[in-house]
Amino acid sequence: MRLVLPNPGLDLRIYNHEDLERLEKEQAGDRLKWDNKAQYILTCVGFCIGIGNVWRFPYLCQSHGGGAFLIPYLILLMLEGMPLLLMEFAIGQRLRKGSVGVWRAINPYLTGIGVASMLVSFLVGLYYNTLIAWIMWYFFNSFQDPLPWSQCPLNDNGTGFVPECQQSSTVDYYFYRVTLNSSASISDSGGIHWPIVVSLLTAWTVICICYIRGISTSGKVLYVTAILPYIVLAIFLIRGLTLKGALSGIKFLFTPDVAELIKPTTWMDAGAQVFYAFGLAWGGLISFSSYNPVHNNCMQDAVILSAITGFTSIYAATVTYSIIGFRATEKYDNCISENIMTLLNAFDLPEDNITTNNYEAAFNHLNSSYPGIVLGLDIKTCDLQKLLSEGVEGTGLAFIVFTEAITKMPGSPAWSVLFFIMLLCLGISTLFGNIEGVVVPLRDLNMFPKKWPQEALTGTTCVIAFIISLLFALHSGLYWVTLFDSFAGSIPLLAIGFFEMIAVVYIYGIDRFNEDLEFMIGHKPSIFWQVSWRFISPLIVLVILVFYLVTQAQEELTYLVWDPNSEEFPALASVPYPSWINAVIFLLAGIPSLAMPVYALYRLVFVCCRKKSNPGKN
Amino acid sequence: MLGKIFFLLCLSSTLAEQRCTPDASDGYKVRLSIRTALGDQAYDWNENELFLFRATLAFAMRNHINRQEFDVSNIIVCDETPRVSFWFVVTTPLNTSNLVDKENVEEAIRKSRKRINSAFLLTDKTLEFLGIPPTLAAPVNPNTPPWLIVFGVVMGAVGAGIIVLLVSSVFQKKRKTAEETVDEDIEEETRVKTVENGTANEGVYNMTFSEDERFTQM
């Protein structure tokens, strides 16, 4: 006894198996298709592996118990990520439509899911491309020696550095002042900062050109952008392991802390990370699968993709933490050397008296003999663990920690170019999936005139998106990006994912789905898939969604600002959001989530009105 | 006579040395960090090095105040420590009991700082004159910002891509019209044949219409 909601007319809206076979033989229809299987796999890999693998997963891994975090991550990868992935692949391959088309075919009332996916893809694409614009700016500026973020500008009379740079650091100053020119709060927009506009223009133009004919152009670009990051990561791994302190970073990352496994937040964060890492519920994967031949083995693809994503996350984390370990060790050594110099100068001892080896002993001896003098010297405590856990996620990792580490490596411009090219490739390949998830639904919803070619569709979308993303070129742009990151991409995706599973399992029907899979790949999915589709995955996603909603509703919303006048400068100050932000948050998170029920309601009203005006008809 | 001269000399030198004390108002403290700068190739600090220092400083004073001929004996050093730091004062060559004032000494050192540093193979950081901050090197600012060059390259590549796109789409259109005329001829022939064959092929199931449905009937 399967629970399936009544869904009349389903057979009229979708191809049946004979039609699919015939389509396959005749290659009819003007639908695009992949040049070869490798292109499809690379596109999916490129879409799933994004910048988040480099700057979000390592931080989560380290802060939630190091090596122990891999346990919830891998478990949830198998129970939550893989089933959802196979479901999206299979449904796209079976119904051969983009995300809006698929949900409309299952049941016209469910078109809202596709619309929600499209809105989320659009909002996320806006801020994601801004990140790419920043990366591009750094990439443009990497072709010089010395790197511009290794120097402070001088103040007016040339005797010292600009105070903002003096108090923080050269990399901080370059990111927050030179690149972004950030104001002190989100309400303070300032004007438009031209370097960002130029970078945004470049970013959107590059994306537009690469995706101009849909997957036929982007598929070829992906050969480069999906493979290059792995090569660069390998180069960085080899370079990183030869640097001093790399192993301490890797040890810090993987040291397991089993006590963290008991905390629910660890499992929640692991589940959320799996969900976002796979690019589920954006609609891009459904679109990509719909270009596949009907008998493509999507189950194999789902397993391969999950394995690749898991492996890449761990691989990128290792590389990241070897570099972080190097930087932390450098800073620690500098701290100790400075302290030694201070002590030598104060007590007029010859230089060889205190070295790094006997620093502790010498310090204690001096402290006990002359405590007053030592106190007055203001010796800093150097803590390697603290340095290892500094600011190592998100933009802070790429633009501050990594850039600083690169300035300390010999041959910095080359490493900088390599690093930012890798980030660019990671970002661009994810953005293709994003744009696919926006353009194809727009076409399916008939938002564009039918006779417009694919080029015009892509071009128009990119131009509109560029104009809207000028919001992020304001002086407060950084805070808008953080806002979008926190709210546009988190809750709506979880809601959409949950409804997707309910729709396929209980409205399309799990029996019909199993038959489709048997038709496509030759055998029915095993009991593991059945149980996870029906109970486990929806339950996990629902739990994470509720947990997120509850925690967000309880906390006061704050954000971090770069404010030279605050007391905690150079650390970022935590400031509460202004009250009008709640309206913006509702727009970002609420509208996509509510698109599903609202569309269903709208359609209900429309159908009722039509029935009333045509009472004679059926 | 000789004894008196000798006595006067000793007196003046001790008087001058009394002017060189730690925290002297017209003196500066110097600190050298030779081992930090040179590591294994560090030289030992001894009397000869001190002599070189005094000579270099005399050279700096000569450069600054042209008319007066400073000599090594005009640079008086005191309070040496094992850290390799000491105080010094500068006396005027004409009257060894007068000290050159602080500002002049500072100016002289600022002017010849690089030469003094290089005499000892040290840098501004490792040869410190406490109280005389070094003038910082201005950050390198090339004439054309390099990022503009890279930006130009990237946009040029994008522009080339656009041109390739336009050209290829024009070519495709030309090819399509050529093919269409050929196809039309073939179709005319087949149409004649199908009319002859009659109901043999009912036609292929045309799926295009099912794509267009926006609202299906409930």
Chai-1 contact restraints between the chains, C-beta under 6 A:
chainA,res_idxA,chainB,res_idxB,connection_type,confidence,min_distance_angstrom,max_distance_angstrom,comment,restraint_id
A,R13,B,T216,contact,1.0,0.0,6.0,A-B,restraint_1
A,F140,B,W147,contact,1.0,0.0,6.0,A-B,restraint_2
A,F140,B,V150,contact,1.0,0.0,6.0,A-B,restraint_3
A,F140,B,F151,contact,1.0,0.0,6.0,A-B,restraint_4
A,N141,B,W147,contact,1.0,0.0,6.0,A-B,restraint_5
A,F143,B,P146,contact,1.0,0.0,6.0,A-B,restraint_6
A,F143,B,V150,contact,1.0,0.0,6.0,A-B,restraint_7
A,Q144,B,P146,contact,1.0,0.0,6.0,A-B,restraint_8
A,Q151,B,P139,contact,1.0,0.0,6.0,A-B,restraint_9
A,P153,B,P139,contact,1.0,0.0,6.0,A-B,restraint_10
A,L154,B,L136,contact,1.0,0.0,6.0,A-B,restraint_11
A,L154,B,A138,contact,1.0,0.0,6.0,A-B,restraint_12
A,T202,B,V154,contact,1.0,0.0,6.0,A-B,restraint_13
A,T205,B,V158,contact,1.0,0.0,6.0,A-B,restraint_14
A,I209,B,V158,contact,1.0,0.0,6.0,A-B,restraint_15
A,I209,B,G161,contact,1.0,0.0,6.0,A-B,restraint_16
A,D348,B,T81,contact,1.0,0.0,6.0,A-B,restraint_17
A,D348,B,R83,contact,1.0,0.0,6.0,A-B,restraint_18
A,L349,B,R83,contact,1.0,0.0,6.0,A-B,restraint_19
A,P350,B,P82,contact,1.0,0.0,6.0,A-B,restraint_20
A,E351,B,R35,contact,1.0,0.0,6.0,A-B,restraint_21
